[in-house]
Amino acid sequence: MMTEGLAGGLGLPIVLVAAVGENGVIGAQGDMPWRLPSDLRHFKDLTMGQPVVMGRKTFLSIGKPLSGRVNVVVSGPTLGPVEGIERASTLEEGLRLAGQAGRGRGARMIAVIGGGQIYAQTIDLADRLEITRVAVAPEGDTFFPMIDEASWREVARRGPVKGETDTAAVTFLTYERR
Ligand SMILES: NC(=O)c1ccc[n+]([C@@H]2O[C@H](COP(=O)([O-])OP(=O)(O)OC[C@H]3O[C@@H](n4cnc5c(N)ncnc54)[C@H](OP(=O)(O)O)[C@@H]3O)[C@@H](O)[C@H]2O)c1
């Protein structure tokens, strides 16, 4: 993989942040198959002030840069210049840009925020996973890679909780690499 050898050279841990259904689904038709204000708050708490790295499709699905965070969007030739984001034409470049920006701003981590293509290419580089396990198994077309227990150890868990306007209960899990 092109990005091998990067981990540790970025000066900040790589943390994958994702909401994942019981069946591994994270997305359906360019969107998320649930409405979870509790998880949006959790996501904001985790990522505020940290550089975030995402794929073009996730950026288009969010629709605008996330405020208070350096937004790095990885895209081949498809995405032109967009105000408020740093565009990277390879994942490696994206992680380096995020590392540089984050170190300059005293960030604690590089937050990789999806989607499926980007998680698949970064899970082997990641130091930590912040997984919101969603208590539902929806139909979908985009998946989180398998979290192999031989590589990952659960170190924190909160929940299940279900806010009034959440469409499912969620459990917040932290995994660290063994
Ligand atoms: N549940 C969650 O926590 C969560 C989080 C994020 C997203 N999602 C969902 O996931 C879905 C989107 O995921 P996705 O897998 O379809 O797309 P994605 O990973 O968001 O973006 C894919 C795009 O990123 C670019 N890309 C990927 N790898 C690259 C590389 N190595 N170098 C350069 N560019 C690269 C390409 O852009 P170009 O085509 O421009 O080259 C590619 O088409 C949506 O349904 C979204 O709602 C869910």
The ligand as a Tripos MOL2 file, in Angstrom:
@<TRIPOS>MOLECULE
LIG
   48    52     1     0     0
SMALL
NO_CHARGES

@<TRIPOS>ATOM
      1 N1        -21.3250    6.0800    9.2370 N.am      1 LIG1
      2 C1        -20.2610    6.8680    9.1770 C.2       1 LIG1
      3 O1        -19.6030    7.1460   10.1900 O.2       1 LIG1
      4 C2        -19.8670    7.4550    7.8580 C.ar      1 LIG1
      5 C3        -18.7760    8.3360    7.7920 C.ar      1 LIG1
      6 C4        -18.4210    8.8570    6.5520 C.ar      1 LIG1
      7 C5        -19.1430    8.5030    5.4300 C.ar      1 LIG1
      8 N2        -20.1880    7.6430    5.5330 N.ar      1 LIG1
      9 C6        -20.9300    7.2340    4.3380 C.3       1 LIG1
     10 O2        -20.0340    6.5780    3.4520 O.3       1 LIG1
     11 C7        -20.4650    6.7910    2.1100 C.3       1 LIG1
     12 C8        -19.3040    7.3760    1.3220 C.3       1 LIG1
     13 O3        -18.2120    6.4620    1.3280 O.3       1 LIG1
     14 P1        -17.5240    5.9550   -0.0370 P.3       1 LIG1
     15 O4        -16.6570    4.7970    0.2790 O.co2     1 LIG1
     16 O5        -18.5800    5.7860   -1.0670 O.co2     1 LIG1
     17 O6        -16.6670    7.2190   -0.4950 O.3       1 LIG1
     18 P2        -15.5050    8.0950    0.2300 P.3       1 LIG1
     19 O7        -14.5070    7.1530    0.8350 O.co2     1 LIG1
     20 O8        -16.1130    9.1280    1.0880 O.co2     1 LIG1
     21 O9        -14.8980    8.8590   -1.0270 O.3       1 LIG1
     22 C9        -14.4120    8.1300   -2.1070 C.3       1 LIG1
     23 C10       -13.6570    9.0620   -3.0110 C.3       1 LIG1
     24 O10       -12.4890    9.5080   -2.3540 O.3       1 LIG1
     25 C11       -11.4250    9.6360   -3.2890 C.3       1 LIG1
     26 N3        -10.3750    8.6900   -2.9320 N.ar      1 LIG1
     27 C12       -10.4470    7.5410   -2.2070 C.ar      1 LIG1
     28 N4         -9.2380    6.9980   -2.0600 N.ar      1 LIG1
     29 C13        -8.3600    7.8180   -2.7050 C.ar      1 LIG1
     30 C14        -6.9610    7.8010   -2.9040 C.ar      1 LIG1
     31 N5         -6.1810    6.8210   -2.3960 N.pl3     1 LIG1
     32 N6         -6.3910    8.8180   -3.6250 N.ar      1 LIG1
     33 C15        -7.1560    9.8140   -4.1290 C.ar      1 LIG1
     34 N7         -8.4980    9.8890   -3.9780 N.ar      1 LIG1
     35 C16        -9.0920    8.8950   -3.2600 C.ar      1 LIG1
     36 C17       -11.9990    9.3180   -4.6540 C.3       1 LIG1
     37 O11       -12.4480   10.5770   -5.1440 O.3       1 LIG1
     38 P3        -12.4870   10.9160   -6.7440 P.3       1 LIG1
     39 O12       -13.5660   10.0340   -7.2750 O.co2     1 LIG1
     40 O13       -12.7620   12.3660   -6.7720 O.co2     1 LIG1
     41 O14       -11.1210   10.5260   -7.2740 O.co2     1 LIG1
     42 C18       -13.1670    8.4160   -4.3110 C.3       1 LIG1
     43 O15       -14.1760    8.3940   -5.2800 O.3       1 LIG1
     44 C19       -21.6710    7.7020    2.1900 C.3       1 LIG1
     45 O16       -22.8410    6.8900    2.1850 O.3       1 LIG1
     46 C20       -21.5170    8.3630    3.5460 C.3       1 LIG1
     47 O17       -22.7440    8.7970    4.0860 O.3       1 LIG1
     48 C21       -20.5650    7.1260    6.7190 C.ar      1 LIG1
@<TRIPOS>BOND
     1     1     2 1
     2     2     3 2
     3     2     4 1
     4     4     5 ar
     5     4    48 ar
     6     5     6 ar
     7     6     7 ar
     8     7     8 ar
     9     8     9 1
    10     8    48 ar
    11     9    10 1
    12     9    46 1
    13    10    11 1
    14    11    12 1
    15    11    44 1
    16    12    13 1
    17    13    14 1
    18    14    15 2
    19    14    16 1
    20    14    17 1
    21    17    18 1
    22    18    19 2
    23    18    20 1
    24    18    21 1
    25    21    22 1
    26    22    23 1
    27    23    24 1
    28    23    42 1
    29    24    25 1
    30    25    26 1
    31    25    36 1
    32    26    27 ar
    33    26    35 ar
    34    27    28 ar
    35    28    29 ar
    36    29    30 ar
    37    29    35 ar
    38    30    31 1
    39    30    32 ar
    40    32    33 ar
    41    33    34 ar
    42    34    35 ar
    43    36    37 1
    44    36    42 1
    45    37    38 1
    46    38    39 2
    47    38    40 1
    48    38    41 1
    49    42    43 1
    50    44    45 1
    51    44    46 1
    52    46    47 1
@<TRIPOS>SUBSTRUCTURE
     1 LIG1         1 GROUP 0 **** ****
